[in-house]
Amino acid sequence: MKQLFSLQKISVSIVFVILSLNSFGGDPYRSAAGARQAGMAYVCVMNCDLWSSFHNQAGLAFNNSLSLGFNYESRFSIKELGTRTAAIIIPAGRASIGAVYSHFGYSDFRRQMVGVACGLPLSGKIAAGVQIDYFSERSTGEYSNNQLLTFEAGILVSPSENVRVGIHLFNPIPNSIRKIEMPSCLQVGAGVNLSKELFAGIEADMTTGQKLVIRTGFEYEAAERFWLRGGFSTANSSFSFGLGCHAKPALIDIAFSTHEKLGITSSISIIFNMKSH
């Protein structure tokens, strides 16, 4: 009887995890990384920082320091739905090399990802990046363990000093050659520095099997090394806001986003810039 209850609990937990991911409006294989990005509703395909290793690897091309970052997302304040991510970026001549790790879930159901990325400037206004991803899904009971291999790539274009356009493609591999289906995603976005202190952007997210998602967000430097952020996503009509501060050598960000039915998701991240050129 106790074993039956345990299996039932596992089954319900896994179903709940899947439903929560779908209702949140995100691809479960694309990790939530960076509280700065979360505060702007993940309007980030055109941005350049350490978390570009999760959102558009072309942004790594503009990295000029050895950097290490950690992020934790608490989805709806349910510890079983927590996501932990880490990244390290190493400058290598004209290019930058990155390594990333993500862990979602708990002991009865977890999904882990490791990836290796590279970003390279192609010219003064264009950069490109690519990343190889390995996913591992493990669960208890009668559920199988899965391993998936894919890649993602992006480009970043700066048509002018204050405007950036980003394009990112995740998993451009047909499911017809896979045993397990995996969503593909195309993100296109543009951002503009309206002033020295204010940045605003808009982004479209097209994922197989899901509705088109539009995101808008802004970042405002309210004081020296202190930022305010906000954003909106059409996925579940979600509003986001966040704060960031720079206390050398660390960048610390926190963010919160709403869900019309499931509550608040919070994020916190820290980046260490350990060596500058």
C-alpha positions in Angstrom: 0.0 0.0 0.0 2.8 2.4 0.9 4.6 1.5 -2.4 1.4 2.2 -4.4 1.0 5.6 -2.7 4.6 6.4 -3.4 4.2 5.6 -7.1 1.0 7.6 -7.3 2.8 10.5 -5.7 5.6 10.3 -8.2 3.1 10.2 -11.1 1.1 13.1 -9.9 4.3 15.1 -9.3 5.6 14.5 -12.8 2.3 15.4 -14.4 2.2 18.6 -12.3 5.7 19.5 -13.4 4.8 19.1 -17.1 1.5 21.0 -16.8 3.2 23.8 -14.9 5.9 24.2 -17.6 3.3 24.3 -20.4 1.0 26.7 -18.5 4.0 29.0 -17.9 4.3 29.3 -21.7 8.0 28.2 -22.0 9.9 25.5 -23.8 11.0 23.1 -21.0 14.3 22.5 -22.7 15.3 26.2 -22.8 16.6 27.0 -19.3 15.6 30.2 -17.5 18.9 31.9 -16.8 19.7 35.4 -15.6 17.7 37.6 -13.3 18.5 40.6 -15.4 16.8 38.9 -18.3 13.9 37.7 -16.1 13.3 41.3 -15.0 12.7 42.3 -18.6 10.4 39.4 -19.3 13.3 37.6 -21.1 13.7 40.3 -23.8 17.3 39.3 -24.2 18.1 37.9 -27.6 19.9 41.2 -28.5 21.8 41.6 -25.3 25.4 40.9 -24.5 26.5 39.5 -21.2 27.4 36.2 -19.5 23.8 34.8 -19.8 24.0 35.1 -23.6 25.3 31.6 -23.3 21.7 30.6 -22.7 19.9 33.1 -24.9 22.0 34.0 -28.0 25.6 32.8 -28.1 26.5 35.6 -30.5 26.5 37.9 -27.5 29.6 36.1 -26.2 31.6 37.7 -28.9 31.7 41.0 -27.0 32.8 39.4 -23.7 36.3 40.7 -22.7 36.7 39.2 -19.2 36.8 35.9 -17.5 33.4 35.6 -16.0 31.5 33.2 -13.8 27.8 33.3 -12.9 25.1 31.5 -10.9 21.3 31.8 -11.2 18.4 30.3 -9.3 14.8 30.5 -10.3 12.0 29.6 -7.9 8.9 28.9 -10.0 5.7 29.7 -8.1 7.6 29.1 -4.8 7.5 25.4 -5.3 11.0 23.9 -4.6 10.4 20.9 -7.0 10.1 23.4 -9.9 13.3 25.2 -9.1 16.0 25.8 -11.8 19.7 26.2 -11.1 22.0 27.4 -13.8 25.7 28.2 -14.0 28.0 29.6 -16.7 31.6 30.4 -17.2 33.0 32.5 -20.1 36.6 32.5 -21.1 38.1 35.0 -23.7 40.1 33.2 -26.4 41.7 35.7 -28.7 38.9 37.2 -30.9 36.4 34.6 -29.7 35.0 33.8 -26.4 34.4 30.2 -25.2 31.6 29.3 -22.8 30.5 26.3 -20.7 27.0 26.1 -19.2 25.0 23.9 -16.8 21.3 23.7 -15.9 19.4 21.6 -13.4 15.6 21.5 -13.1 13.4 19.4 -10.8 14.0 17.2 -7.8 14.9 13.6 -6.8 11.9 12.0 -8.5 12.1 14.0 -11.8 15.0 16.0 -13.0 16.4 17.4 -16.2 20.0 18.4 -16.6 21.8 20.2 -19.4 25.4 20.9 -20.2 26.6 22.9 -23.2 29.7 24.3 -24.8 29.5 27.6 -26.7 31.6 29.9 -28.8 30.9 33.5 -29.9 32.9 35.3 -32.6 32.7 38.8 -34.2 32.5 38.5 -38.0 32.9 42.3 -38.5 32.5 45.5 -36.6 28.7 45.2 -36.7 28.0 41.5 -37.0 28.7 38.6 -34.6 27.7 34.9 -34.6 27.7 32.1 -32.0 26.9 28.4 -31.7 26.4 26.0 -28.8 26.3 22.2 -28.5 23.7 21.0 -25.9 23.4 17.6 -24.1 20.2 16.9 -22.1 19.6 14.2 -19.6 16.2 13.4 -18.1 15.9 11.0 -15.2 12.8 9.9 -13.2 11.8 7.2 -10.8 9.2 4.4 -11.2 8.3 3.1 -14.6 9.4 6.3 -16.5 12.3 6.0 -18.8 15.5 7.9 -18.7 16.3 10.0 -21.8 19.3 11.6 -23.4 19.1 14.2 -26.1 21.8 16.0 -28.2 21.1 19.2 -30.1 22.6 22.6 -31.0 21.6 26.2 -31.1 23.0 29.2 -32.9 22.5 33.0 -33.2 23.6 36.2 -34.8 23.8 39.7 -33.5 23.7 42.8 -35.8 24.3 46.4 -34.8 23.0 48.6 -37.7 23.8 51.7 -35.6 25.6 52.6 -32.4 22.3 52.5 -30.4 20.4 49.7 -32.1 20.9 45.9 -31.8 19.1 43.1 -33.6 19.3 39.5 -32.5 18.2 36.2 -34.1 18.5 32.9 -32.3 17.5 29.4 -33.4 17.2 26.5 -30.9 17.2 22.8 -32.0 16.9 23.1 -35.8 16.8 19.3 -36.1 13.7 17.6 -37.6 11.9 15.3 -35.1 11.6 12.8 -37.8 15.1 11.6 -37.2 14.6 11.5 -33.4 13.1 8.8 -31.2 11.9 11.6 -28.8 10.3 14.8 -29.9 12.0 18.0 -28.9 10.6 21.5 -29.7 12.4 23.9 -32.0 12.3 27.6 -31.4 13.1 30.8 -33.3 13.6 34.1 -31.5 13.9 37.5 -33.2 14.3 40.8 -31.3 15.5 44.3 -31.5 16.6 46.8 -28.8 17.5 50.4 -28.7 19.3 52.7 -26.3 16.8 55.6 -26.0 19.3 57.4 -23.9 22.5 56.7 -21.9 20.4 55.4 -19.0 17.4 53.8 -20.8 17.2 50.6 -22.9 14.0 49.2 -24.5 13.4 46.1 -26.5 10.8 43.8 -28.1 11.1 40.1 -29.0 9.1 37.5 -30.8 9.3 33.8 -29.7 8.0 31.1 -32.1 8.1 27.6 -30.7 6.8 24.4 -32.3 3.4 23.4 -30.9 2.9 26.8 -29.1 1.3 30.1 -29.8 3.5 33.1 -30.9 4.8 34.9 -27.8 5.6 38.6 -27.9 7.8 40.2 -25.1 8.6 43.8 -24.3 11.0 45.1 -21.7 13.1 48.0 -20.5 16.2 48.6 -18.3 16.8 52.0 -16.6 19.9 53.0 -14.8 18.2 55.0 -11.9 21.5 55.7 -10.2 25.2 54.9 -10.8 25.5 51.0 -10.9 21.8 50.6 -10.0 19.2 49.4 -12.5 15.4 49.1 -12.6 13.7 46.7 -15.0 10.3 45.8 -16.2 8.6 43.8 -18.9 5.5 42.1 -20.3 5.0 38.7 -22.0 1.9 37.7 -23.9 2.4 34.1 -22.5 -0.2 34.1 -19.7 -0.2 37.9 -19.7 2.8 37.9 -17.5 4.4 41.1 -16.0 8.0 41.2 -14.8 10.1 43.6 -12.8 13.6 43.5 -11.3 16.5 45.3 -9.7 20.3 45.1 -10.3 23.4 46.5 -8.7 27.1 46.4 -9.5 29.4 46.0 -6.5 32.8 45.1 -7.9 33.6 42.5 -8.8 30.0 41.2 -8.6 26.8 42.0 -10.5 23.7 41.0 -8.4 20.3 40.9 -9.9 16.8 39.9 -8.6 13.6 39.6 -10.5 9.9 38.7 -10.1 7.3 37.7 -12.7 3.6 37.0 -12.4 1.3 34.3 -13.6 -2.4 34.9 -13.9 -3.2 31.6 -12.1 -0.1 30.1 -10.5 1.4 33.0 -8.7 4.9 34.6 -8.6 8.2 33.3 -10.0 11.3 34.8 -8.4 14.9 34.8 -9.7 18.3 35.8 -8.3 21.7 35.7 -10.0 25.2 36.8 -9.4 28.1 37.3 -11.9 31.8 37.6 -11.0 34.1 39.4 -13.5 37.4 38.0 -12.4 39.9 39.2 -15.0 39.8 42.1 -17.5 41.9 42.6 -20.5 
